[in-house]
């Protein structure tokens, strides 16, 4: 198994901790130095926490991302497709 895949699985497990994982998931999601796949996994984790707990604070960083990203998209190169897909799913939940 590739190290990046292990990180994604670890983020999924972290999300299983519920609201106590929110600070770490938000940090992983908002850190632009993380890979797109790590940030997408963190977005997915935030969505799972929000869905399973009803805690709307899980969705706030995702909504902020959407607002910022949509303002700066000029062409397809500007889109982080894995992150945007997971954010869209998470907010839709």
Secondary structure as UniProt FT lines:
FT   HELIX           3..15
FT   TURN            16..17
FT   HELIX           18..21
FT   HELIX           22..30
FT   TURN            32..33
FT   HELIX           36..53
FT   HELIX           57..72
FT   HELIX           76..78
FT   HELIX           81..92
//
